[in-house]
Amino acid sequence: MKNIEKLNEIKEIIAKHKITLLFISQPNCSVCHALLPQVELLLKKFPNIQSLHIDSEKTPEIIGEYLIFSAPVVIVLVDGKEMIRKARFVPIKELEDDITKLINAI
């Protein structure tokens, strides 16, 4: 998962890839730290998904751009459009099922 700190760079990467997963976190968030390795492990099953890790304290404009109210937030975009959003407590199996359904639908 690539760490990104600039909103314009995030937008450029999203524009270049069919499917992008954003993992938005905060440094003082214990749930974020616990969930990140689980999401990274899950993404090994989906090598065609571009994944980005954004620290909302280092990139505060991400909060307004994607209407972030808590952390962590996992957003999956297809062609730049939000298709999946999970926040705070993210069940990995549910996320995996949702991503699988999404990939099968496109």
C-alpha positions in Angstrom: 0.0 0.0 0.0 1.5 3.3 -1.1 1.6 6.2 1.4 0.4 9.5 -0.2 0.3 13.0 1.4 -0.8 15.2 -1.5 -4.5 15.4 -2.6 -3.5 16.2 -6.2 -1.3 13.1 -6.3 -4.2 11.0 -4.9 -6.5 12.3 -7.6 -3.9 11.5 -10.3 -3.5 7.9 -9.1 -7.3 7.4 -9.0 -7.6 8.7 -12.5 -5.0 6.3 -13.8 -6.5 3.1 -12.3 -9.8 1.3 -12.8 -10.1 0.3 -9.1 -8.5 2.2 -6.2 -8.8 1.5 -2.5 -8.2 4.4 -0.1 -7.3 3.6 3.5 -7.6 6.9 5.4 -6.3 6.9 9.0 -5.0 9.0 11.8 -1.8 8.4 13.7 -3.4 8.2 17.2 -6.1 5.7 16.1 -5.5 2.2 17.5 -8.2 0.7 15.3 -6.4 2.2 12.2 -3.1 0.5 13.3 -4.9 -2.8 13.8 -6.9 -2.7 10.6 -4.1 -1.6 8.2 -2.2 -5.0 8.1 -5.5 -6.8 7.7 -6.4 -4.7 4.7 -3.0 -5.1 3.2 -3.2 -8.9 3.5 -6.7 -8.8 1.9 -5.4 -6.8 -1.0 -3.0 -9.6 -1.9 -6.1 -11.4 -3.2 -6.8 -8.4 -5.5 -3.6 -7.5 -7.2 -5.4 -5.3 -9.8 -6.6 -2.9 -7.1 -4.3 0.2 -6.6 -4.2 0.9 -2.8 -3.3 4.2 -1.1 -2.8 4.9 2.6 -3.6 8.5 3.6 -2.9 10.0 7.0 -5.6 12.6 7.5 -3.4 14.6 9.8 -0.7 14.9 7.1 -3.3 15.4 4.3 -6.2 17.3 6.1 -7.9 18.3 2.8 -8.8 14.6 2.3 -11.4 15.1 5.1 -13.4 17.5 3.1 -12.8 15.9 -0.3 -14.2 12.5 0.9 -16.4 13.6 3.8 -14.5 11.8 6.5 -16.1 11.8 9.9 -14.1 9.1 11.7 -11.1 6.9 11.2 -10.3 4.5 9.7 -12.2 4.8 6.5 -11.8 2.4 3.6 -13.2 3.7 0.3 -13.1 1.7 -3.0 -13.5 3.7 -6.2 -14.2 2.4 -9.7 -13.3 4.8 -12.4 -13.1 7.5 -9.8 -16.6 6.9 -8.4 -17.1 5.8 -4.8 -18.6 2.3 -4.8 -17.8 1.0 -1.3 -17.3 2.8 2.0 -16.5 1.2 5.4 -15.7 3.2 8.5 -14.4 2.8 12.0 -14.9 -1.0 12.6 -14.5 -2.7 9.2 -15.3 -6.4 9.1 -12.6 -7.8 6.8 -14.8 -10.7 5.5 -17.6 -8.2 4.6 -15.1 -6.0 2.8 -13.7 -8.9 0.9 -17.2 -10.0 -0.1 -18.1 -6.5 -1.2 -14.9 -6.2 -3.3 -15.5 -9.6 -4.9 -19.1 -8.7 -5.9 -17.9 -5.3 -7.2 -15.2 -6.9 -9.4 -17.6 -9.5 -10.7 -20.0 -6.8 -11.6 -17.6 -4.8 -13.7 
